[in-house]
Amino acid sequence: MKSKRLIFEKFKKQDFPLYFQLTGNEKVMQLISGTALSKEEALERFENILQLNEQVKELGYFIVKNIQDGSFIGLAKIVLLENKEAEIGYSLLPENWGKGYGSEISQTLVKEAKRFDFIESLIAIIDPENIASKKILEKSQFKLNQVCELEGLPAEIYTLSLVENQ
């Protein structure tokens, strides 16, 4: 997958240091899990990501890099759920915040999802305090569907239908 400024590559086993660069960062994880992951926690999640990446060739967790210099920007995911639904998400290194990468990633993931007839809707889960992600989702035409608690943390679930109303 590619966008104007970014290239997306599926995570492979040797990419754990990049994954841990994100998940071990307190600032990044504050609005995701509430706290940075230990190396052991990150490794456990990363193993699950690698297994998930084997299931559907075009979907999974992706390293996001700057298309010009190959520098690591963050990660993106598009993961198949049940009932023709997929979840999208992303996280960025703090030095990449406020540069429009979140919007570019979100729009790229939506565009990618539309290519598959087995995906009829998308969801995105964010922390209610993550104002930047709220704006990005709304800009990508997502609608707030549910306010709840997930794994003990406050959450907002946004949805986007990919099927034209008949």
C-alpha positions in Angstrom: 0.0 0.0 0.0 1.1 3.5 -0.7 -0.2 7.0 -0.2 1.2 10.4 -1.3 3.9 10.5 1.4 3.8 7.1 3.0 4.5 3.4 2.2 2.9 0.6 4.2 4.7 -2.7 4.7 3.5 -5.7 6.7 5.3 -6.3 9.9 7.8 -9.2 9.8 9.6 -10.9 12.7 12.7 -8.7 12.3 10.6 -5.6 12.8 10.0 -6.0 16.5 12.4 -3.1 17.4 10.2 -0.7 15.4 7.1 -2.1 17.1 8.6 -1.7 20.5 9.8 1.8 19.7 6.1 2.7 19.6 4.5 0.4 22.2 7.3 1.1 24.7 6.8 4.8 24.4 4.8 6.3 27.3 3.5 9.3 25.2 2.3 7.0 22.4 0.6 4.5 24.6 -1.0 7.0 27.0 -4.2 7.2 24.9 -4.0 3.6 23.7 -3.5 1.3 26.7 -2.9 3.9 29.3 0.8 3.0 29.8 3.8 1.8 27.8 4.2 -1.9 27.4 7.1 -3.8 28.9 9.3 -5.6 26.4 7.7 -8.9 27.4 4.1 -7.5 26.9 5.1 -6.0 23.5 6.7 -9.3 22.4 3.6 -11.2 23.3 1.4 -8.8 21.3 3.9 -8.7 18.4 3.7 -12.6 18.1 -0.1 -12.2 17.8 0.3 -9.6 15.1 2.6 -11.8 13.1 0.0 -14.6 13.3 -2.8 -12.2 12.3 -0.6 -11.0 9.4 -0.6 -14.6 8.0 -4.4 -14.9 7.9 -5.4 -12.4 5.1 -2.7 -11.4 2.6 -3.8 -7.8 2.1 -4.8 -7.0 5.7 -3.1 -6.9 9.1 -0.6 -4.7 10.8 1.7 -2.5 8.8 4.9 -0.5 9.3 4.4 3.1 8.0 7.4 4.7 6.5 8.2 8.0 4.8 8.2 7.3 1.1 11.1 9.6 0.5 13.7 8.6 3.1 12.3 5.4 4.5 12.2 6.8 8.1 9.8 5.0 10.5 6.6 7.0 11.1 4.5 4.6 13.0 2.1 1.7 12.4 -1.3 1.1 10.8 -3.7 -1.7 11.0 -6.7 -3.0 9.1 -8.0 -6.2 10.7 -10.9 -8.3 9.7 -13.6 -8.8 12.4 -16.9 -10.6 12.2 -19.9 -9.8 10.0 -18.0 -8.2 7.1 -16.5 -5.6 9.5 -12.9 -4.5 9.8 -11.1 -2.4 12.4 -8.7 0.3 11.4 -6.1 2.0 13.6 -2.8 3.7 13.7 -0.2 5.0 16.1 2.6 7.5 15.4 5.9 8.4 17.0 5.5 11.7 18.8 7.8 13.5 16.4 5.3 12.7 13.7 2.3 14.1 15.4 0.5 17.2 13.9 2.0 16.6 10.4 -1.2 15.2 8.8 0.1 11.6 8.8 -2.9 10.3 10.8 -5.4 11.7 8.3 -3.3 10.3 5.4 -3.1 6.8 7.1 -6.9 6.8 7.9 -7.8 7.8 4.3 -5.5 5.2 2.9 -6.9 2.5 5.1 -10.5 3.4 4.1 -9.6 3.4 0.4 -7.9 0.0 0.8 -10.9 -1.5 2.6 -13.2 -0.4 -0.2 -11.3 -2.6 -2.6 -12.7 -5.8 -0.8 -16.3 -7.0 -1.1 -15.8 -8.9 2.1 -15.6 -5.7 4.1 -18.9 -3.7 4.4 -18.1 -1.5 7.3 -15.2 -0.2 9.4 -14.8 0.6 13.0 -12.1 2.6 14.8 -11.7 2.7 18.6 -10.2 5.7 20.3 -9.8 7.2 23.7 -12.4 9.9 24.2 -9.6 12.3 25.2 -7.8 11.8 21.8 -9.2 14.9 20.1 -6.8 14.7 17.1 -8.0 11.1 16.3 -11.7 12.2 16.7 -11.1 15.0 14.1 -9.3 12.5 11.8 -12.2 10.0 11.9 -14.8 12.6 11.4 -12.9 14.0 8.4 -12.9 10.4 7.0 -16.7 10.3 7.4 -16.8 8.0 10.5 -19.7 8.5 12.9 -19.6 8.1 16.7 -21.5 4.9 17.3 -20.8 4.0 21.0 -19.2 5.3 24.1 -18.1 2.5 26.4 -15.3 1.0 28.4 -12.9 -1.6 26.9 -10.4 -3.5 29.0 -11.1 -1.0 31.8 -10.4 2.1 29.7 -12.9 4.7 28.4 -13.5 4.2 24.6 -15.4 5.6 21.7 -16.3 3.4 18.8 -16.6 5.1 15.4 -18.1 3.4 12.4 -18.2 3.9 8.7 -20.4 2.0 6.2 -18.7 1.1 2.9 -22.0 -0.1 1.3 -24.1 2.4 -0.7 -27.6 2.8 0.7 -30.1 1.3 -1.6 
